[in-house]
Amino acid sequence: MTDQAIWEEELIEPDEAGHLAEGHLVPLNILCDGRFGVHVRFSAAAAPELNEREAAYREMESEPYLFRSNGTVHVTGVEYIGKYADEEPPQAFTLPVGEYAATVHMLDWEKEPGMLLEDGNAAADALPDFVVLVGPITDRGFRCDEVTFDDI
């Protein structure tokens, strides 16, 4: 039987020999469930940066994770891997084969005036919850923790 707990145990290994250390995935784990907006930005030439608006509302930044691309990147929740993949197809995009550094930024978009509507929903042009910047490796020290940020 395959269920979310088994996938989490298999994929999110806290030891340094697991999938995180091998660069198979970059966790967006803030120790709570939810439905989050994620924007991924890639640059092969130089380390990508947050734009001015994103930087103004950045709440936290992770240390870089190693990410090894096989040519396609999927952005999805762990519960949609394996037999659950038919329920909600992951967002996918092309990323050239190679090794990269991926840094996760958590934004507090609700602090931006006018972005949290009276009904509790986000405005159409609200920032995402997370921006993941993927670029060239500049340092060989990588985060291997399944929790994305130290301050959680």
N, C-alpha and C positions, 0 to 999 in steps of 0.2 A: 504494500500500500504506500502511495506517495501522498504526503500532505505537507502543509506549510511548515510544520515543525521539523520534518525530516529535511526539507530543502534548506531551511535556515541552518540546521546543524551541519549539513554538507557544505553549504556555500559560505557561510559566515563563520569561519573558524578563527578563534582568537589566537591560535598559535602562529608563529612566524613562518611556518612551512606550508601554510594553507593557501587558499585561493587569493587572498588579499596580497600576500607576499609575492605570489606568482604574477600578479597584475591582471588577473582574470576579471575582476570587477572593482568598482568604486562604490562603496556603500554611502547611502544617504540615510543614515540611522541616527535619529534624534530621540530615541527611546519612547516614541509615542506613535500611535497609528494616525493616519490621516490621508487626505488626498492633496498632494502638493504640486504646485507648478514648478517645472524644471526647465531651465534654458541651458543648453550646452554650446560653448563657443570654442572653436578650434583655430589654431594658427601653427603652421609648420615652420615659419621663419623666425618668430620670436615669441616669447611667453605672452599669451593674451592677457589683457587687463580688463577690469571692470570699467564700464563707462562712468562718466561723472555722476549720473543719476543713481546708478547701482551702488557706487562707492559711498554716496551720501547716506544710504539706508542699509549698509552692510552691518549685520549684527555679529557674525562670527566668520572666521576663515579657518579651514583645515590646513594641516600640513599636507604636502603633496603625497598623493598615492601613485604608485606605479600602475600604468595601464598599458597592456599589450593588445593592440588592435589586430584582428584578423581580416579587416577590411570593412566590417559592418559593426556598428555599435547599436545596442538595444537599450532603451531607457524604460524600465518597468519596475514594478514592485516584485519582491521575492515570491509573493503568492501567485504570480502569473507565470512562473517558470515551470517547465515540465508539462504535466497533464493539464495544468490550468491555463496554458498558453492560448487555448481556443476561446476562453472566456473574455479576454481583453487583450487584443494583439498589442505587443509593445511598440513604442515609437522606435523607428530604426532610421539610421542615416549612415552614409559612407564615411569612413575615416581611413586614410591610407594605412596599409599594413606597417606596423612598427611599434616601437616603445615610446611612451609619452609620460609626462608628469600631469596629473589631474588634481586640481585644487578646487574644493567645494566652498562656496560662499553662501551663507544663509542671510537673506535679506529680511528686514522688518518693513515690508511694503505698507503695512497699515499706518505707519508713522507719517507717510507722505500725505499731505493735505488732499482731501477729495478722493482718495483711493479706496477707502472703506465706506461703502454706501450705507444708508440708513437701514436697509433690510439685512445688513450683515454680510452681504456679498461684496466681492471685489469689483471695482470699476473695470471696464473693458481694457483700459490701458494701464492697469496696475502692473507693477513689477512681479516677477515670479518669486516663489519662496526660496528657490535655490538657483544659483548660477554656477555651473561647473566649467572651469577654464582648463582646456587641454592643450598642451604645447610641448615644445622640446624639453628634454631633460637637461637641467642645469646643475643638479646635485644628485648624488646617488643615495641619499638618505630618504627613505620613504616611510610613510605611516602604514602600519599594519593592524590598526585597531578597528574593530567592527563598529564602534561608535565613532561617528564622523568628527565630532568636536570634543576637546578636553573639558570645556566649560559647561557641559550638559549635566 
